[in-house]
Amino acid sequence: MLTGIACTLLSAAGLGISLLVAKRRRYAAAMRLAAVSLVPVGLAMTGILRLIINMTFNPVAWAGVGVLGFALLLFLSARLADRGGRDEPAAEPSTPAVTAKGASKPALPAAGRKGTKAAGGAGAADDFSDIEAILKKHGI
């Protein structure tokens, strides 16, 4: 009962201020202020305000909110874990490339690289010629 009276007084004050703003011929601002000032009465009349007040001071309700948040967190993490497993492609078996002792393993075998020849030596020169052509194209 007391919250209903407080909300009614708050809304009446807001409507009075919106009338003063409307007298200054600022009708759009007055309409926005009137809309905002009617919210407390609407909340009190629907009973939502009573629900919010009861939930605010009820520790069991806050524990329920925490449980719901934890359930949502579990659900989202399960979806991320499921999606992460599907996006990763299966490892394909590949033939190992021949490397010198102590050298690092190449990213792709010689047959899979673009612009290289499987025979060997001229492959590195082709890579640099492509880069040089791109740089010359851009005037660098």
C-alpha positions, 0 to 999 in steps of 0.5 A: 500500500505504501509503495503504491502511494509513493509511486503515485506521488512520484508519477504526479511530480513527474507529470507536473514537471512535464507540464512545465516543460511543455509550457516552454514549447519543448513538446518532445521532451515533455512527452518523453518525461511524461512517459518516464514518469508514468512507469512507477505507477504502471509497475505498482499497478501490475504488481511487478514492483512488489515482486521486485521488492520481495526478490531484492530482500530475499536471499533464497531468491538471489540464490535461485538467480545464482543457480540459474546463472550457473546453469546458463554458464554450464549450457554455454560452455557445453555448446562451446566445447561441442562446437570446438570439437567439430570445427577442428579437422582431423589430422591427415596422414602425410608423407614426411619430407626429407630434411637435413640433419638438425634442420627444422621440418618444412610446413608443407612437403616440396610437392605441396608448395606453390611456385616451387619445383619438386626437383629442388634448387630453383624453388627458392628463387621462384619464391623471391621472384614472386615477391620482387614482382609484387614489390615492383608492382606497388612501386617499392 
